[in-house]
Amino acid sequence: MTTGASVAPEVEAFVLELVQALHRHGLPAYRIEDAMARVGRRLGVELNVFSVPTGLTVGLGALPIQKVRLLRVQPGSVRLARIAELAELVEGVAEGRLSTGAAHARLVEIEGEPPVHGPETIAAAFALASATSAVFFGAHLAQVIVAGAIGALVGLIEIEAGRSDRLARLFEVLAAAVAALLAGLATSLPLGVERDWLTLSAIIVLLPGYTLTVALNELASGHLSSGTARLGGVLATLFLLACGAAIGTSMADALLGVLTVSEIEARNSLGTLAPWVALLLAPLAYKVLFQARHRDTVWIVAAAVVAYLGARLGQLAFGPLLGAGCGAFALGLASNFLARRRLRPATITAAPGLLVLVPGSVGFRGVTSFLAQDGTSGLELVARMLTIAMSLVCGLLLASVVFPSRRTF
């Protein structure tokens, strides 16, 4: 290892672009740091990477002559197609199949590829995610349709926010306010919709349940700075969404008066098969939102079904809190098994599968209770959110010990 020599400019350029790409596409700190350590060993460069959601610190070379690069970055969003390609790139470098020049050229090619799914498909995925969430919440057909329509509008707002920095700063508040306002207006129609659950279904994709799980996983893995920062981001997002929902609800009440929601009639029920149909459709929405490749669709749906069944069986045996951990354990085993057989990162199936289990809705209701000055209920719900999330993390960690994936991500 040539750690006593200065780092070649082409190696430094490749390393800095690679670590930014790994961060940009939503990998947690421990994945980024492990991957870069493997790359550094193969390139003969001592690399020390410190990753937090809004920054990267990269030390190149041995300590006496170490170069330190500080990079200010934005929190990454999960893009599974890019993660799969970057995993192949990292494996190629670590195993000596790609030179620095070839790897750098491939990295530039990967970053230049267009997204797998375009804006129209993303808006449709928002609608599908909201509609299937309404089914899981026990809604009837009218509420499912309205939830899907409002969810599509939320998706369009997010697409526009991605094009405007000014709009992006207010995105969570604006999206939740619009969803709550439309949900409130929908209660004036003879549809028998329930406003709070309709609002929650419409913004379900925005709830940071997956980020919460990643944050606790980072904390459990000893990455305290990144985990704490990410956890702070989770709480900020929940409060922004809750504030937006409160604004939208107040606007609807001001326009229509405080409404009394009619009881949902039994004849409007979708029946016992509806949740199972929603279970097959929801992962298709998550696959689009996580920008996964089409070839991974079947495996993503299968992993989500395994997670859901594992959680249901665990809930019957151990209760709701440990049931979530059982679902995560089953998901981890299935994802690691598929990673070994298909030579793909376990993240491809684990990330969408977790959305079936994450407690984002519980946290949102808890923060909403705080804003409504119901501190007791709010504290109970937030504590329940953290307990469920920690159960998920324990299940994933146990699965990685029992049956590791042996892949980079």
N, C-alpha and C positions, 0 to 999 in steps of 0.2 A: 504494500500500500504506500503510495507516494504522498503521505500526509505531511512530510517535511518540506515539500516543494510548494510553490505558489500554484493556485488553481488556474488552469488554462481558461482564457476568456470564453471559448466555445462551450466548455463544460459548465462554467458559471451561468452563462446565458440559458443553457438547457435546463439546469437545475432550477433556476428561478422561474422560468416559464412553466415547468412541470408542477412545482409546488403550488403556484397560483391556479393552475388548471384543476388540480385535485381539490383545492379549497373552493373554487368557483362552482364546482358541480356537486357540492353538498356532502363531502366526506367529513366525518368527525375527526377530532384532533389525533386520536390514537391511530387511526388508519393512515392519515397523512404522514405522521412521524415514522411509523413503521415502514411504509412504502419508501419514503425518502432515505431511510437508513439502509434499506436493501440496495437502492440505486447507488448510494454513495460508496458502499463496500465494493460493488462491481467496478465503479469508475475509479476507485483508488483515491477517493476524496473523503475526508472526515466531515460528515454533515451533522449539524445540530439544528433541528427545526423546532420552533416554538410556535404553536398555532392557537389562535383564539378567533372567535367569529368575525372580528373586525380588523385583524392584523396578523401578519406573519413575520417572524424573525428567523433569519437563516444565517447560521454560522458556517463558513466554508474554510476548511483547512484545520491543521493542528493549532492548538491554543496559542502558542507563541507568535504565530503569523496569521492568525485567523482573521478572515474578512467577515464582517457582519453586515447583513442587508436587512433593513426594516421596510416592510411593505404594508401600506395601508390598503385594505381590501374591504369589500362589502360582504355581508353574510351570504354564503352560497345557498343555492337552491338545488335540490336533488334532481339530477338528470341521469337516469339509469343507462341510457344508451351511451353517453359519454363515459360514464364510470366503467362500463364493460370494455370500451375501447382503450381507456387509460390503463385498466388492469392488464390487458394484453400487452400494452406498451411497457409497463413496469416489469412484467414477467419476462418480456423479451430482453430488456436491458439486464435484469438481475441474473438471467441464465446465460448471458453472453451472446445471444442471437442477434442483437442489434448494437451497432456501434453508436457512439454519441451523435455523429452526423446523421445517420439514418433515423435514429430515435427522435432527434430534433425535427427532422423533416416530417416524420409521421405525426408528431405532436402538432405541428402547424397545420397539417392536413386535417387532423381530427377537429381542431378548434375552428377550422373554416367550413366545416360541414353544416348544412342547415338543420334546424330542429326536426325531429322525427314527426312531430304533430304541429300543425299550423293553428292560427287563432280560432278559426271556425270549429275545429275539432276540440280545442281546449274549452270553448264556451259550451259545446255540447257535453263535454265531460263534467263541467260544473253542474249543468242541469241534471245529468244522470246521478251524480254523487248526491245532490240535494234530494232528488226524488227517492232514491233508495234509502237514504237516511230517514226520510219521513216514513217509509215503510217499516224500518226497524223501530221507529218510535211508536208504531201502532196506528198510524194515520189511515184515513179512508181515502178513496180514490180522488176526490176533489182536492184534498189537502196535498196529496202526492203531486198532482198536476200543477197546482199553484206553487208548491215548493220548487219544482223543477223549473218553472218559468222564472221565478225570482232568482234561483241559483244561476240560470243562464245570464241574467242581467249582471249579477255579481261577477261572473266570469268576464263579461265584456268590460266591466269597470277595471278589473285587474289587468286586462290586456292593454287598455289605454294608460293605466298607471305605469306599465312597463315602458311606455314610450315617452313619459313626461316625469321628470324628477320632481317637479312641484306637486303633481297629483300623487306621486308615490308616497310623499310624506304624510298625506292625509288619507291614504287608501283604506286602512282598516276602519277608521271612523266613518268615512264616507260610505263604504260598502255596507257596514252594519246599519248605519242610519237609513240608507235606502231600503235594505231588506226589512227592517222593522217597520218603516213607514208603509211599505207595500203590504206587509203582513197585517198591519192594523187596518188598512183600507179594505183588505180582503175580508175582514170580519164583518164588514157592513153588507156583504153579499150573502144571499141565502145558500151558503155552501157548508155551513157548520164547521168552519175551520177554527183552530185554536191558535191564537196569535203567538204565544211564546214558543211553542214547539215548531210553529211554522218559521219563525225567525231563526231559530237554532238550526233547523234543517237547511235553510237557505245559505247560511254562512258556515256550514259544517266544514267545508274545505279549508277555511281560513283559520280554524282553531289549531293552535300549535301543539296538539297532542303528540305528534311524532317528534317534534323538536324537544319536547319535555322528556321523552324517553331517551333521546340521544344525549341530552344534558345530564341526566342521572347516570347514564351508561359511562359518560366521560368522568363524572365524579367517582363512580365505583372503580374506574380503571386508573385512578390517581391523577387525572388531568384536571386539577382543581380550578385553574384559571379559566380554561375554556368552558368547563362544565358550569361554573358559577356565572360567567358572562352569558352563556346560552340560557341558563335558568332565568336570569334577569330579563332577557329578551322575551321569554315565554310569558312572564308576568306582565311585562309592558304590553305585549300583544293582546292578552286577555283583557286588560283594563281598557285599551283603546277600543276593542270590539264591544265591550260592555257599555262604554260611554256612547259609542255610536248607536248602539241599540236603544239606549235610554233616550237619546235625542230623537231618533225615529219614532219611538213609541209616544213621546210627548207631542210630536208634530201630528201624529195620527189622532191622538186624543183631542188636540186643539181643533182639528178639522171636523171631527165627527162626534166628539164627546166620548166619555168613557163608556165603552161598549160592554154589554154582557154577552158572553159567547154562549150560543145555544149548544145543547148537548148533541154529541155526534150519535146519529141513529145507528143501530146495529146493522141495518140493512146496507149501510154504506161500507161495511167492513170488507177488506180485500180477501179475507179467508186465511187459512193456516198455511197455504202454499206460498203466499206472497213473500214472506221473509226469505224463503229458500231461493225464489227467483231473484230477489234483490241481492242475495249473497253471490249469485253468479254474475250479476250485472255490475255490482259495485266495483269489483277489481278491474273491470274494463275502464271505468272512469279513473281509477287510481293509476292505472298503467299509462293513460294519456297525460295525467297531471304530473307524473314523474318522468315523462318523456322516455318511456321504455321502448325497446324495439319490438316490432310486430312478431318476430320469431319467439319472443319470450311470453306471449300472451297466455298460452295454455298453462304454462308453468306458474305464472303469476296468479291466475284464477285458482289453480289446484292448491297452491300454498295458502291462499286466503281461506279456502274451504277447510283445509287442515287446521288452520289457526282457529277458525270459528268453532269447528267441532271439538277441538281440544279444550277451548274455553267453556263450551257448554257442558262437556263431560266433567271438567274440573270444577265447574260451579255446582253441579249436582253432588259431587263427592266432597268438596272442601269449602264451598261457599263462594260468593262473587269475587272477593279480593284475591284469594288463591287461584280461583278459576282463571283469571286473566293471566296469571303466571303459567298455568298449565297450557293455555293457548299459545303463549310465547315460546314455551319449551317445545311444543309440537311444531310450531312454525320454524324454530331454530334448527331442529333436527331435519325437517323436510328441506329447508333451504341449504343446509350444509351437505345433505345427501345429493341434492341436485347440483350443487357447486362441484362436488367431486366427480359426478358422472358426466356433466356437461362441460366441465372445465370453464365455468363462468363464475363471477363473484356471487357469493351468497346474498349480497345486498340486493340483487336484482329481484329476488322473490321475497326477501325479508321485509324490505321497506314498504311495498304496497300491502303485504299481509298484516303489518302492524297497524295500519289504518283501521282495520276491522276491530282492533282491540283497544286502541289508545283512548284515554279518558278525557279528551278535550272538552266534550260537552259538559262533563261534571265540573271542570274548572271554570267554564264560562258561567254556568249557573251559580257557582260559588262567588265569583267576582260580582255578578249581577246582584246577588243577595247583599254583598257588602255595600254596593252603591245604593241599595234600597234601605240601608241602615238596619239590616237584619244580620248583625254580626255573628250570632250563634249559628244560624244555618250556613252562612258563608264560610265560617271557619271549619265547620264539619265537612262541607263539600270540598273545600280546598285540601283538607287533610285526606279526604277519601281519594281525591285526584292523585296526590303524591303517593299514597299507599298503593294504588293500582299501578301507577307508573313504575314504582320500585319493584312491584311484583313482576311486571313485564321484563324489567332489566334482569332480575334474578333468573327468570326463565330462560332468557337468551344466553346469559352467562353460563348457566348450567348446561345448556345444549352445546355450547362451544367447548365445554370440558368433556362431556360425554362423547361427542362425535364432532370433532373440529372439521372445518371445511378445507383446510390446507390451501386456501387461496389468498391472494393479496387483500381483497376486500370482502 
